[in-house]
Amino acid sequence: MQLYMAIDQLGNTYHGLEHPRKDLLERIGGGRVSKMYANTKTGAEHIGYVIGAHWCRVFRVLPFHESGAE
C-alpha cells in the first residue's frame, strides 16, 4: 500500500492519504476538483489537486528504512 501526503498553499498538511484525490476531497470538503500541473523541461507534470480554494501538492511517502536495504 502506498501512502501520500499533501501540503496546501497555506502550509496545512494532510497525512495518511491512500487515494489522494478522494481522501483530500473528504477532508477539505466539497468544491470543484481539478488537477494541478507544474512546468518542467520535458513539459507539464501533474503534481497535485486544486480543491475549492486549496492548492494541494501531493507527495509519496517512503519508509526511512526498508528491511534488507543497507
N, C-alpha and C positions, 0 to 999 in steps of 0.2 A: 504494500500500500504506500503510495506516495503522499506526502504531506506538503502543503503550501502555506505561505503566509502572505499577507498583503499590508501595504502601507499607503495611506491616502495622503493627499496634499497638505493636510493639517498635522500629519505626524501620528494619527491614530493607527494602531496596529490591530490586525485580525489574525489570530493564530489558529492552528489545527484545522486548516481547510483541506478537506478531501476532494471536493469538487468546487474549485474556486468560484466560478460564476454563480452556481446555485447557493453555496454557503454564504457568499457575500451578500447576495440579494436577500436572503433570510435575515442576516444580522443587521444590515443597513436599513432595510425596509424597501417598500415598493418604489417604483420610479422607472424611468426609461433606462435600459441597459444597452450599451454598445461597447465594442472592442476599442481598446486604446493602443495606438501604434507609436513607435519611435523610428526616426530615420537612421539608417546605418549606411555604411559604404556600399553594401550589397542591395539596399532597398529598404522598404518599410518592414518593421518587425513587430509582431503582436506582443505587447509587454504587460497588458492588464485590461481592466474594465472601467468604464465610466458608468456609475450607477447613481442616478439622480445628480446631486451636486458633488459626489465623491469621485475623485480620480484615483483609482486604486492600482498601484503597481504590484504585480504578483511575483513571488519568489518561490522556488522549490527549496524545501528544507531537507538537508542531508545530515545523517548522523556524523558526529565528530569523529567517532572511531567505529569502524566496522570490524567484526571478528575476522581474524585471518589476515588483515591488512596491516603490515608493519614496515 
